[in-house]
Amino acid sequence: MSAYLVQTTDPHLAPGMILDAPADNDDFLLNFADDTEARAELIRDDDGRPLVRVGGYMTMDGTVVAERLWTVREVLEQEGRRLVRLGEPLV
């Protein structure tokens, strides 16, 4: 498995979910539980707070999920990985 591929346990993101992302790259690919994928990027807002931008995707059951910007509750870096706990979506 690629270090830039982040597995999730659900076909959708949700507040409180933890993303086990690479520490050395802010761009990664989310692989959802139903095997769909979306590009994601860890960014900072104008005040320096972390956000996760997730590109739009379609789930295997045909649900279209629009691009969304998520707040981040916390970020913990350890052993070359970045654990990102999602907050509420902004868009």
SESEZA-480855 format. One record per atom (N, C-alpha, C, O): atom name; z, x, y. Coordinates in Angstrom, 1 decimal, padded with zeros to 4 digits. Example, Ala and Ser with C-alpha at 12.3 -4.5 7.8 and 13.67 -1.06 7.14 Angstrom:
BEGIN
 atome     up   east  north
     N  007.8  013.2 -005.7
    CA  007.8  012.3 -004.5
     C  007.8  013.2 -003.3
     O  008.5  014.2 -003.3
     N  007.1  012.8 -002.2
    CA  007.1  013.7 -001.1
     C  007.9  012.9  000.0
     O  008.0  013.4  001.1
END
This chain:
BEGIN
 atome     up   east  north
     N  000.0  000.9 -001.2
    CA  000.0  000.0  000.0
     C  000.0  000.9  001.2
     O  000.7  001.9  001.3
     N -000.8  000.5  002.2
    CA -000.8  001.3  003.5
     C  000.5  001.2  004.3
     O  001.1  000.1  004.3
     N  000.8  002.2  005.0
    CA  002.0  002.2  005.8
     C  001.9  001.3  007.0
     O  002.8  000.9  007.6
     N  000.6  000.9  007.3
    CA  000.3  000.0  008.4
     C  000.2 -001.4  008.0
     O -000.2 -002.3  008.9
     N  000.5 -001.7  006.8
    CA  000.4 -003.1  006.3
     C  001.9 -003.6  006.2
     O  002.7 -003.0  005.5
     N  002.2 -004.7  006.8
    CA  003.5 -005.3  006.9
     C  003.5 -006.6  006.1
     O  002.8 -007.5  006.5
     N  004.2 -006.6  005.0
    CA  004.3 -007.8  004.1
     C  005.3 -008.8  004.7
     O  006.4 -008.4  005.3
     N  005.1 -010.1  004.6
    CA  006.0 -011.1  005.0
     C  006.3 -012.0  003.8
     O  005.5 -011.9  002.8
     N  007.4 -012.8  003.8
    CA  007.7 -013.6  002.7
     C  007.3 -015.1  002.9
     O  007.7 -015.9  002.2
     N  006.6 -015.3  004.0
    CA  006.2 -016.7  004.3
     C  004.8 -016.7  004.9
     O  004.3 -015.6  005.3
     N  004.1 -017.8  004.9
    CA  002.7 -017.9  005.4
     C  002.7 -018.0  007.0
     O  001.7 -018.0  007.6
     N  003.9 -018.1  007.6
    CA  004.0 -018.2  009.0
     C  005.2 -017.3  009.5
     O  006.1 -017.1  008.7
     N  005.2 -016.8  010.7
    CA  006.3 -016.1  011.3
     C  007.3 -017.1  011.8
     O  007.0 -018.3  012.0
     N  008.6 -016.7  011.9
    CA  009.7 -017.5  012.3
     C  010.7 -016.7  013.0
     O  010.9 -015.5  012.7
     N  011.4 -017.3  014.0
    CA  012.5 -016.6  014.6
     C  013.5 -016.1  013.6
     O  013.9 -016.8  012.6
     N  014.0 -014.8  013.8
    CA  014.9 -014.2  012.8
     C  014.3 -013.4  011.7
     O  014.9 -012.6  011.1
     N  013.0 -013.6  011.5
    CA  012.3 -012.8  010.5
     C  012.2 -011.4  010.9
     O  012.1 -011.0  012.0
     N  012.4 -010.5  009.9
    CA  012.4 -009.1  010.1
     C  011.0 -008.5  009.6
     O  010.6 -008.7  008.4
     N  010.3 -007.8  010.5
    CA  009.1 -007.1  010.1
     C  009.4 -005.6  009.9
     O  010.0 -005.0  010.8
     N  009.1 -005.1  008.7
    CA  009.3 -003.7  008.4
     C  008.0 -003.0  008.7
     O  007.1 -002.9  007.9
     N  007.9 -002.5  009.9
    CA  006.7 -002.0  010.5
     C  006.7 -000.4  010.6
     O  007.8  000.2  010.5
     N  005.6  000.2  010.7
    CA  005.6  001.7  010.8
     C  006.2  002.1  012.1
     O  006.0  001.5  013.2
     N  007.0  003.2  012.1
    CA  007.6  003.7  013.3
     C  006.7  004.5  014.2
     O  006.9  004.6  015.4
     N  005.6  005.0  013.6
    CA  004.7  006.0  014.3
     C  003.5  005.3  014.9
     O  002.6  006.0  015.4
     N  003.4  004.0  014.8
    CA  002.2  003.3  015.3
     C  002.6  001.9  015.7
     O  003.2  001.2  014.9
     N  002.1  001.5  016.9
    CA  002.5  000.1  017.4
     C  001.5 -000.9  016.9
     O  001.8 -002.1  017.1
     N  000.4 -000.6  016.3
    CA -000.5 -001.5  015.7
     C -000.3 -001.6  014.2
     O -000.2 -000.6  013.6
     N -000.3 -002.8  013.7
    CA -000.2 -002.9  012.2
     C -000.8 -004.2  011.8
     O -001.1 -005.1  012.6
     N -001.0 -004.4  010.5
    CA -001.6 -005.6  009.9
     C -000.5 -006.4  009.2
     O  000.1 -005.8  008.3
     N -000.4 -007.6  009.5
    CA  000.6 -008.5  008.8
     C -000.1 -009.1  007.6
     O -001.2 -009.6  007.8
     N  000.5 -009.0  006.5
    CA  000.0 -009.7  005.3
     C  001.0 -010.8  004.9
     O  002.1 -010.5  004.5
     N  000.6 -012.0  005.1
    CA  001.5 -013.1  004.8
     C  001.6 -013.5  003.4
     O  000.8 -013.0  002.6
     N  002.6 -014.3  003.0
    CA  002.9 -014.6  001.6
     C  001.7 -015.3  000.9
     O  001.6 -015.2 -000.3
     N  000.8 -016.0  001.7
    CA -000.3 -016.6  001.0
     C -001.6 -015.7  001.0
     O -002.7 -016.2  000.8
     N -001.4 -014.4  001.3
    CA -002.4 -013.4  001.3
     C -003.4 -013.5  002.5
     O -004.4 -012.8  002.4
     N -003.0 -014.2  003.5
    CA -003.8 -014.1  004.7
     C -003.3 -013.0  005.6
     O -002.2 -012.5  005.3
     N -004.1 -012.6  006.5
    CA -003.7 -011.4  007.4
     C -004.0 -011.7  008.8
     O -004.8 -012.5  009.2
     N -003.2 -011.0  009.7
    CA -003.4 -011.0  011.1
     C -003.0 -009.7  011.7
     O -002.1 -009.0  011.2
     N -003.7 -009.3  012.7
    CA -003.4 -008.0  013.4
     C -002.2 -008.3  014.3
     O -002.1 -009.3  014.9
     N -001.3 -007.3  014.4
    CA -000.1 -007.4  015.2
     C  000.1 -006.1  016.0
     O -000.4 -005.0  015.6
     N  000.7 -006.2  017.2
    CA  001.0 -005.1  018.0
     C  002.3 -005.2  018.7
     O  002.6 -006.2  019.2
     N  003.1 -004.1  018.6
    CA  004.4 -004.1  019.4
     C  004.1 -003.6  020.8
     O  003.5 -002.5  020.9
     N  004.4 -004.4  021.8
    CA  004.1 -004.0  023.2
     C  005.4 -004.2  024.0
     O  006.4 -004.5  023.4
     N  005.3 -003.9  025.2
    CA  006.5 -004.0  026.2
     C  006.0 -004.9  027.3
     O  004.9 -004.8  027.8
     N  007.0 -005.7  027.8
    CA  006.7 -006.5  029.0
     C  006.9 -005.7  030.2
     O  007.2 -004.5  030.1
     N  006.8 -006.2  031.4
    CA  006.9 -005.5  032.7
     C  008.3 -004.9  032.9
     O  008.5 -004.0  033.6
     N  009.3 -005.5  032.2
    CA  010.7 -005.0  032.3
     C  011.0 -004.1  031.2
     O  012.2 -003.6  031.1
     N  010.1 -003.7  030.3
    CA  010.3 -002.8  029.2
     C  010.8 -003.4  028.0
     O  011.1 -002.7  027.0
     N  011.0 -004.7  027.9
    CA  011.5 -005.4  026.7
     C  010.3 -005.5  025.7
     O  009.2 -005.7  026.0
     N  010.7 -005.2  024.4
    CA  009.7 -005.3  023.3
     C  009.2 -006.7  023.0
     O  010.0 -007.7  023.1
     N  007.9 -006.8  022.7
    CA  007.3 -008.1  022.3
     C  006.4 -007.8  021.2
     O  005.9 -006.6  021.0
     N  006.1 -008.8  020.3
    CA  005.1 -008.6  019.3
     C  004.0 -009.6  019.5
     O  004.2 -010.8  019.6
     N  002.7 -009.0  019.7
    CA  001.6 -009.9  019.9
     C  000.9 -010.0  018.5
     O  000.6 -009.0  017.9
     N  000.7 -011.2  018.0
    CA  000.1 -011.5  016.7
     C -001.2 -012.2  017.0
     O -001.3 -013.3  017.6
     N -002.3 -011.7  016.4
    CA -003.6 -012.3  016.6
     C -003.7 -013.6  015.8
     O -002.9 -013.8  014.9
     N -004.6 -014.5  016.2
    CA -004.8 -015.7  015.4
     C -005.3 -015.5  014.0
     O -005.9 -014.5  013.7
     N -005.0 -016.5  013.2
    CA -005.4 -016.4  011.8
     C -005.4 -017.8  011.2
     O -005.0 -018.7  011.8
     N -006.0 -017.9  010.0
    CA -006.0 -019.2  009.2
     C -005.3 -019.0  007.9
     O -005.6 -018.0  007.2
     N -004.4 -019.8  007.6
    CA -003.7 -019.8  006.3
     C -004.6 -020.2  005.2
     O -005.7 -020.8  005.4
     N -004.2 -019.9  004.0
    CA -005.0 -020.3  002.8
     C -005.2 -021.8  002.7
     O -006.2 -022.2  002.1
     N -004.2 -022.6  003.2
    CA -004.4 -024.0  003.2
     C -005.2 -024.6  004.3
     O -005.3 -025.8  004.5
     N -005.8 -023.7  005.2
    CA -006.6 -024.1  006.3
     C -006.0 -024.3  007.6
     O -006.6 -024.8  008.5
     N -004.7 -024.1  007.7
    CA -004.0 -024.2  009.0
     C -004.4 -023.1  009.9
     O -004.3 -021.9  009.5
     N -004.8 -023.4  011.1
    CA -005.2 -022.4  012.1
     C -004.0 -022.1  013.0
     O -003.4 -023.0  013.5
     N -003.6 -020.9  013.0
    CA -002.5 -020.4  013.8
     C -003.1 -019.6  015.0
     O -003.7 -018.5  014.8
     N -002.9 -020.0  016.2
    CA -003.4 -019.4  017.4
     C -002.7 -018.1  017.7
     O -001.5 -017.9  017.2
     N -003.3 -017.2  018.4
    CA -002.6 -015.9  018.8
     C -001.3 -016.3  019.5
     O -001.2 -017.3  020.2
     N -000.3 -015.5  019.2
    CA  001.0 -015.8  019.7
     C  001.8 -014.6  020.1
     O  001.6 -013.5  019.5
     N  002.6 -014.7  021.1
    CA  003.4 -013.6  021.6
     C  004.9 -013.9  021.3
     O  005.4 -015.0  021.6
     N  005.6 -013.0  020.6
    CA  006.9 -013.2  020.1
     C  007.9 -012.3  020.8
     O  007.6 -011.1  021.1
     N  009.1 -012.8  021.2
    CA  010.1 -012.0  021.7
     C  010.7 -011.2  020.5
     O  010.5 -011.6  019.4
     N  011.5 -010.2  020.8
    CA  012.1 -009.3  019.8
     C  013.6 -009.3  020.1
     O  014.0 -009.0  021.2
     N  014.4 -009.7  019.1
    CA  015.8 -009.7  019.2
     C  016.4 -008.3  019.1
     O  017.3 -007.9  019.8
     N  015.9 -007.5  018.2
    CA  016.3 -006.1  018.0
     C  015.3 -005.3  017.3
     O  014.5 -005.8  016.5
     N  015.4 -004.0  017.5
    CA  014.5 -003.0  016.8
     C  015.4 -001.9  016.3
     O  016.2 -001.3  017.1
     N  015.3 -001.6  015.1
    CA  016.0 -000.5  014.4
     C  015.0  000.5  013.8
     O  014.2  000.0  012.9
     N  015.1  001.8  014.1
    CA  014.2  002.7  013.5
     C  015.0  003.5  012.5
     O  016.1  004.1  012.8
     N  014.4  003.6  011.3
    CA  015.1  004.5  010.2
     C  014.0  004.9  009.2
     O  013.2  004.1  008.8
     N  014.1  006.2  008.8
    CA  013.3  006.7  007.7
     C  011.8  006.4  007.9
     O  011.1  006.1  007.0
     N  011.3  006.6  009.2
    CA  009.9  006.4  009.4
     C  009.4  005.0  009.5
     O  008.2  004.8  009.7
     N  010.3  004.1  009.5
    CA  010.0  002.6  009.6
     C  010.7  002.1  010.8
     O  011.7  002.6  011.3
     N  010.2  001.0  011.3
    CA  010.7  000.2  012.5
     C  011.0 -001.2  012.0
     O  010.1 -001.9  011.7
     N  012.3 -001.6  012.0
    CA  012.6 -002.9  011.6
     C  012.7 -003.8  012.9
     O  013.5 -003.5  013.7
     N  011.8 -004.8  013.0
    CA  011.7 -005.6  014.2
     C  012.2 -007.0  013.8
     O  011.5 -007.7  013.0
     N  013.3 -007.5  014.4
    CA  013.7 -008.8  014.2
     C  013.1 -009.7  015.3
     O  013.4 -009.5  016.5
     N  012.3 -010.7  014.9
    CA  011.7 -011.6  015.8
     C  012.7 -012.5  016.5
     O  013.6 -013.0  015.9
     N  012.4 -012.8  017.8
    CA  013.1 -013.9  018.5
     C  012.2 -015.1  018.6
     O  011.5 -015.4  017.6
     N  012.2 -015.8  019.6
    CA  011.4 -017.0  019.8
     C  010.0 -016.7  020.3
     O  009.8 -015.7  021.0
     N  009.0 -017.5  019.9
    CA  007.6 -017.2  020.4
     C  007.5 -017.7  021.9
     O  008.2 -018.6  022.3
     N  006.7 -016.9  022.6
    CA  006.5 -017.2  024.1
     C  005.2 -018.1  024.2
     O  005.2 -019.0  025.1
     N  004.2 -017.9  023.5
    CA  003.0 -018.6  023.6
     C  002.6 -019.2  022.3
     O  001.5 -019.8  022.2
END
